[in-house]
Amino acid sequence: MDALKSQHLLSAFNQGDMARVLALSEAPADDETTLLLRALALRATNRLHEALPLFTRLTQLQPHTFEYWNNLGLAAREAGDASSAKHALQRALVLAPQQADVHYNLGLLHLQQKHWGAARESLLEAVQLAPGFIEARLQAAHACHVCGDNTGEEAMLENAAHWPPQPAEQALTLASMLSTLGQQDAAIRTLQEAVLPDDDTACVMRQRITALRAALYERTNRLDLAEAELANLPLDDLPTDHRQLSCAVWLAHAAVAARRADTSRAAEFYERIMATSDDVDVLVQAAFGLATARDKQARHHDAWQALQHAHEVQLGIARTIVPELMANDSPPLAMADLSVSRPEHDRWTALKPPRSEQSPVFIVGFPRSGTTLLEQMLDAHPDFCAMDERAFMYELTERMSLAGQPYPSALADLTETEADQLRAVYAGMVNKVVPDLGARRLVDKNPLNMLCLPMIMRLFPEARIILCLRHPCDVLLSCYMQSFRSPAFMVLCSSLQRLAHGYVRAFEHWFNQTEVFAPRVLEWRYESVVNRFDEHVLKLGHFLELDDPIPLTHFAEHARSKHYISTPSYAQVTQGIHNRAVHRWHAYREMFEPVLPILRPVMERLGYTASSSS
């Protein structure tokens, strides 16, 4: 190729004139520059199947040039040839293992194939190599989100509120994740600043953004704003050939209708979604929503059918992320195996503990036992500050193990310095969530911290712990009716039998460890609280040594003002005290009969029976 033509070709490419690039390179020889620029122009104009042979030829001419393999892998992925893409990107990685772009492209391939664990690994590696690589951080956060890696997701999205405006599709993903992290203002701003495509898909993308904004407002208890957004999405004006948009709009309408107690309208939307969508995440949302609507209509058989369908779809998701938990003999809640015996506890070195008022108040109990209600009560009091549901105690156990100190056995020989270091790590994590804690006492609400009692008692032995109790069958039903984001919880809640075994393991662990440690515990029984609320407020105030417990009673208006509450109880807790959730399981008693023998020993020890609430 002569120098002048090569110069014209490069000039056209740099100016983005792909038509001229293609015209100038119409009959390419084995000249690398011509082959590369033509291949890139063909890819840029979406003529992928014409580009692939040229990218392949470049790898044959220069098999040790990682960029050519990377380009081939990228084009093959976009063309839908996953096998060729994987082969090319793996060759590129062998040649350039420190190139973040290659790890990123391999991660995108794994995402496309829904190989979530592999995607997470590749994308995190890309960010490790290039911390400022925003696209990699966003996609790594998405993979962490799907895998239930909340810590990884938060790390990837640190300072995401200050990222430059994102292309619309990425903005939708980012806003959804920011919302689940409680960063509502940043999520809305991300949608407002989204960069729309400059083609005829811009209108549909704008409507999808409006639908998500409506959903975010509903999720943060701002129903008037949600309805105002939905007014911009008339149902009879949706394009018929965009299922993704239609389902997003229907989901938002259904959620608002459910909040307005229009269960028939909500159910209609959910059924429409289930008949239309092929997106498993959307199907799960719709199926759980339909089950809730049918339950409120007392159509319990239909509700149960919807729940079974929801769990079937959700198990398919979990199977790709945590296959090791799918076996029938896989024990639920592995943390229940990590306990301290009385002789082991007797060998613990003496440490100087923080005083009770310097320690968090821990709210524990099996999920769906009323922990969110209690958390909002304490958070409504000026002496306390809750941080929403965090797994910080569990993360401390993992940090010990990663540092070569097996948990919980290494707790025995913990030094004052090491204990202070662990408390400092915990305080650092807390400070990121509630930097304005000040003199207020922290409320650490995480139900399954009941499995972390050894860590709690080693670091904060004077802490006040509140154990939330509710009839085990009501707890199991509520868990079964919820869509949990954690893949491990998807598996645990996939059947009443798995749930029953998990519940029993959790409480057997709790009974055993409370006998060893004798912590300061108040039992907070849901049924008694809703029936004798004022009496239990006084009891709670006495346990926490409050001068004035009255602010605890203002939890409902406090919850409404907070906007975002991460747990599935975000709507219920704004409604105040009621007993509609007591004995709810009786309507499904036929389904519970097979698991009652599993539950009975623990049920009776907790003071419940199979025929009454207490």
N, C-alpha and C positions, 0 to 999 in steps of 0.2 A: 504494500500500500504506500503511495507516495506521500511525502511529508505534508503537502498542501491539503490533500484530501483528509489526512489524519487530523490536521489542525481544524478543518471545517467540522469534522465529526465531533471532536471534543468540544468545540464552541457550541454546536447545536445541543449537545447533551447538557452542558453546563447552563444553558439558557432554558432547559426544560422542553425543548422543541423535539419531542420524541418522533413525531412524524418525519421530520427532516433526518433524524438519526437513522430511522428505518430506510428512508429513501437512499441515503448515502451508503448504506451497508447492505444493499439488497442482495448482493452476491458475495458473501464473505468467504475469504480464503482462511487458511489456518494462521491468520494474523491475530495475536492475542487481543490487542486493543480493539480491533474491529469486532471480533467475536464477543468480547465482554460488553462493549457499549451496545451492540445490537441485542444481546441477551437481556441486558438491563432495561432497554427500551421496550422490548417485547413484554417483559414482566410488568413494567410500569403501565402498559396499555392493556394488561390483563390477557395477553395472548400467551398464557403459561405453557401450553403444550408445544408451542413453537420455540419457546425459550429453553425448555428443558434439554433438548439435544445439544444446544450450544453450550449451556452450562456444563453438561456432561463432557463435551469435547474439550473444554478448558481444563477439566480435572485430568483428562488423559494427556494433554500437552504438558501440564505442570502438576503432577500428582502430589508434590510436596508443598503446594501453596494452599494454606488453610482457607484463605478467602474464597477460593473457587469452590471448595467443598461446602463452605458455609452458604454461599449463594445458591448452590444446587439444592442443598437441604431446605432452604427457605422457599424456593420456587416449588419444589416437590410438595412441601407441606401445603402451600396455597393451592396447588393443583389437586390435592386430595390423595396423593400417593404417599401414604404414611410410611410404608416400608422403605422406599427409596430415600425419603427424607431422613428417617432414623439412621440409615446406613451412612449417608453423606455427613450428617452432623456428628456422628460418632467418629468418623475419619477426621473431621475438622478438629474435634476435641483432642485426639491423639497428637495431632500436629501442633495445637495451640491450647494447651490445657488452662492457660491463664487468661484466655480471652473471654471477657464477660459476654460479648455478643453471641458467641457460640452457645454458651450455657443458657442464655436467654432464649435463643431460637429453639434449642432442644426443649426447654421448659414450655414454650408455646405449643410445640408438637404434643407434649404430654397432656397439656390442658385440652387441646383439641380432641384427644383420644379419651379424655376423662380419666387419665392415669394420675390421680391427684397426688399421691405420695411422691411419685417420681417427679412430677411437675414442681412440687414444693421444694424438693431437694435441688433440682437444677436451678430454679429461680433464686433460691436463697444463696446458692453459690455465685450466681451472677452479681447479686447485690454485695456479697462479701468482696468480690473482686473490684466492683465499681459502686461504692456506696451512694454516689450521686446519680445513679442510673434510675431516673424516676419511673420509666415504663416498667423496668424490672421490679422495682419496689411495689408498684401497683399490682402487677400480676402475681408476685410472690405473696403479697397480702391476701389476694383472692384465693390462692391455693391453700394458704394457712387457714383462712376462714372456712373453707369447705372441709378441711381436715380436722377442724375443731382446735387448732393451735392458736388460742387466743393471745398468748404471749408473743408468738411470732407475728401475728397479724398487727398487734399494737406496735411492735418494734418497726415493722415495715412502713407503717403509716405515721410514724412520728414526724411532726411538722407538715403533714400532708395538707393541713389547712392553708399553708403558705405556698403550695405548689402553683405553678402557672396554670391557666385554664387548660382543661383537658378536652380532647376530641369527645364528641357526645357519647359514643358507646362506652368509652372508658370512664366518662363522668358519671354515667348511670351506675357502673360497678363501684366506683369510688364512693359515691354518695350513699349507696346502700350500706357499705362497710362502715363508713364514718357514723352513720346512724346507729348501727348496732354497738358502736363504741361509746355512744352517748354524746357524740359531737354533732348535735342537731344543727346549730347555726352554720357550721362548716359544711355539712351535707347540703343544706339548702343553697348556700353560696356556690358550692361546686356545680349544682344544677343550673343556677342562674348564669354562671360564667361559661357553661359548656360551649365548645366550638362546634357549630352545626356543619354538616357536610355541605359542599357547594353544588349539590346536584338535586334531583327531584325527590330524594329521600329525606330532605330537610324537614318537610312538613310532618311526616310520620315521626321523625326523631323528636321534634318539638312536642308532639302529643304524648310520646312515651315519657318525656321529661315531666310534663304536666301530671301524668298519671302517677309517677313515682313521687312527685312532690305532694300530691293528695294523700298517698299512702303514708308518707312520712309524717304529715300533719295528724292523720288519724292515730298513728302509732305513738304520737307524743301528746295525745289527749287534747288536740286542738281541732275539734270537729267542725267548727264554723269555717275555719280556713280550709279544711279538707273539702267541704261542700262547695266553697267558692271556687276551688280549683276544678272540681268535677263539673261545675256549671260550664266550664270551657271545653268540656268533652261530651257533647250531646251524643247519646247512645245511638240515635238514628242517623248519625253523620260519620260513623266510623268506616274507614275503607274496608271492604269485604275481603281483600286479599292480603291482609296483614294480621295474621293470627296472634303474633307476639304483642302487637299493640292492643288488639281487642281484649286479650286475656289480662293485660296489665290494667286496662280501664275497668274491666269487669271485677277484678280483684279489689280495686280501690272502692268501687261502688258497693261491693258486697260487704267489705269491712265497715264502711260507714253505716250501711243499712243495719248490720248486726248491732252496732253501737246504739242505733236509734230504736232497737227492739223490733225492727221490721224483719223478722226471721224468714218469712215467706219470700220476700224480695231477695234477701241474702242467699237463701237456698237456691233460688232460681239462677242467680249469677254463678254460684259455685257449680251447679250442674252443667251450665252452659260451658264453663271453663273445662270441666272434666271431659266433655264431649268434643272439645276443640283442640286443646293443647297437647303437644307431644314433649313438652319440657317437664322433666321429672320434678324439679323444684316447684314449679307452678302447680303441677298435679297434686303434690303433697299438701301445699297450702290450701288448695281448693277442697281436697278430701277432708282434711281436718276441720276446715271451716264449715263444710256441709254437715259433718257429724255434730258439731256444736249447735248448729241451727236446728237440726232434727231433734237433738236432745231437748232443746228448749221448747220444741213443739210437742214433746212427749211421744215422739215417733221413735221409740227406742230401738226397735229392730232395724229401721233404716239407718239410725245413727251408728249402730254397731257394724252394719255392712260397710258404711263409709269409712269407719275406723280401720277395719280389716284391710280395705283397699289402700288406705293411706300408709299403713305399716308395711304392706307388701311392696309398695313402691319405694318407701324409705329404706327398707332392708336391701333393696337393690343398690341404692346409693352407698350404704354402709359396707356392703360386700366388697366394693372396690377400694375402700379406704382402710378398713380394719378386718380383713378376712380372718385373722387369727381369733377374733371374737365370735365367729359365726358357728363354730362347732357346738353341738349340743352339750358337751361336757366342759365347755369353757366357763370358768367360774366368773360370775358377775362381781363387779366392784373388787378388783384385786387388792386395793388398799386395805380391805378387811383382813387380809392375811398378815399385815404388818402390825404386830402388837408387842407389848412389853409385859412380861410376867411379873408377878410379885417379887420373886427372888432377884430378877434382873433390876427391878426398880430399887430394891434395897441396896444395890451396888452403885447407884448413881452418886457421883461426886456432889458435894454440897455447893450450891451457887447462891449468890445474893439476888433474890428476885425483885422485879419492880413491884411497887405497891399496887393494890387493887385499882386505885384511881389513876394510876399511870399505865394501866393495861387496857387493851381493847375489851369491849363487851362482845362476846361471841354468841351468835344466834345459829344454832345447829338443828338438825332434824332431817328426816327423809324429805326429798323434794315434794312440793305441793302439800305441805303440812301447816301452812300459815306463816311461813318465815317472812315473806314480803310484807304482809300486814304488820307484823311486829316491828320489822325494820323501819317502816314508814312512821310508826308510832314513836319510836325512839328518835328518828331523824326530825320529827316535828318539835322535839324538845330542844330548847336553846343550849342545853348542856351536852348534847350529843351531835355527832356527825356521821352519817352512813356513807358508804362509798360504792353502793350497788354491789352486785355479786361478783366477788373476785376470788381467784383460787390461789391467793398468796401463800397460805399455809402449805398447801400441796407443793407449790413451787419451791418452798424452802426445803422440803423433803427431797426433792429432785436435785437441788443444788448440793445438798450434803452428799448424795450418792455420786454425783458427777465429780465431786472433790475427793473421792476415795474414802468417804465416811459413810458406810452403809447405814441406812435408816431402817429401823429405829435403834439398832444395837449400839451405834456410835454415840447416841445421846448419853450413854452412861458415863463416858469419860470426857464429856464436853468441858472445856475450861471456861473460866470467866470471860477471857478474851474472845473465844470462839462463840460463846453465847451472845456477847455484845455485838459481835460481827453479824450474826444472824438477825438479831433485832434491828441492827442498822440497815441491813438489806431489806428487811420487811418495811421499816420506816421509809426507806427510799422509794419502794414501790407504792406505798400509801401516798407519799407526797406528790407523786405524779398524778394521782387521781384527785386528791383533796389537798391542794397546796395551802389552803387557808384553814386548816384544821385548828390551829391555835391552841387555846386551852380546853377546847371541847374534847370529850372522850370519843374515841373511835368506835363505831359499830361495825364489826366484821361479820356480815351475814353471808354465809355459804353453807347450805344445808349439809353437804357431805364433809364439812370440817369435823363432823362427828367421827369420821375415820382418821382424823389427824390429832386426836387427843394427846398422844405422846409428845408431839411437837408443841402443842399449846401449853401443856403442863411443864415442859422443860423451859420454855421461854417466858411464859406468863402464868406461873402457878397460882397467883392470887386473883386471876381474872374471874369475872362473873360470866357464867355460861347459861344460856337459856335454851332448853330443849323444847322444841315445838312438837306437839303431839296432835294427832287427829286419827279418827278411826282408820285402821289400816286399809280397809276396803275402799273407803272414800279416797284415801291417798293413792292407791293403785289405780282406781278408775280415773282420777284426775291426771295422773302421769300418762296413762294409756291414751287419754284424749288430747295430749299436748304434742306439738311438734318441736322436739328438742333439736338444737343445732349440733350438739356433740355427737359424732358417729358412735361412740361407745354407748351413749344414752339412747340413740336410735335402736341399737341392738337390745339393750336392757329393757326398754319399754315396748318392745315389739310384740310381747304376749303377756297375759296376766301371770302365766307360770314363771317366766323369767323374772318378772317384776317381784313376784312373791318370794322367790328364792333370794333375790337381791335385797329385799326388805328385811328378810330374816337374817341374812348375813350381816347387814349393817347394824341391826340392833343386838345381835349376839356379840359382835365386836364391842359395841357401846357398853353393854352390860358388863362385859369382862373388864374393859379398861376403866370404867368408873369404879369398879371394886378395887382395882389396883391403885388408882390415883386419888379417889375421894375428892373430886373437884367441887367447887361451889356451883351448884346447878339449881335452877328454878325450872320446874315443868310448866309449860304453857300449853294448856289443853284447849284446842280450838272450840270444841262444843261448849265447854264451860265458859269460855271467854265471850262467845257471841250471845249466850243466854244471861250471863251475869257480868256484863262488861265493866261497870263502875267498880264492882268488888275486885276484879282482877287488875284493874288499873292501879288501885291502891296497893295491892299485893306486889305488883311490879315496881311501883315507886319505892316501897319499903325495901325490896331486894336490892335495888340500885342506890339506895340511900339518897333519894331525892327529897328536897325540901318541898317542892311543889310538883306533883305529878299531873296536874290538870292539862298542861300543853300536850301530853300524850294523846288526849282525846281528840285533838284537832288533826289527826293524820289524814283524813280524806281530803280536806281542802289543801293540806300541805302537799299531798301526792298530786293533786290536780295542778298545783302551781309549779311542780318540778318538771313537768312535761315528759321527761324520759325516764322510764323504769325498765330495766333490761329483761326482767323475768316475764313469763306468760301472764302473770297476774296484774299487768300494768293497767288494765281497764277495771278489773274487779276492785282493786284497792282504793279506787277513787269513789266508790259507791257507799262507803261507810260500813257499819256493822249490820249484818243480816244473817239469817240462818238457812238461806236457800241451799247452801252446799252441804248441810248436815243430812245424813241418811241418803245422799244422792245415789249411792250404790245399790239401794234396794230395788230400783227400777231395772237393774241388770243382774239381779241375784242368780238367775239361771246360769249366767256366764261365770259367776264367782264360785259356784258350788265345787268345781274340781280343785280350786286352790285353797279353800277354807282349811282343809287338813294341814296344809303347809304353814299357814298363818297362825293357826289356833294357839300353839304354845306361846308365841311372842304376843299375840293379841291378848291372851288372858293375863300375861305378866304385866302388860301395860294397862290392864283394867278395862278392856273392851270385850264384847261378846259378838257372836255372829248374828244376834237378833236385836241389839240395841247399840246406841252410840257411846255408852259408858257404863 
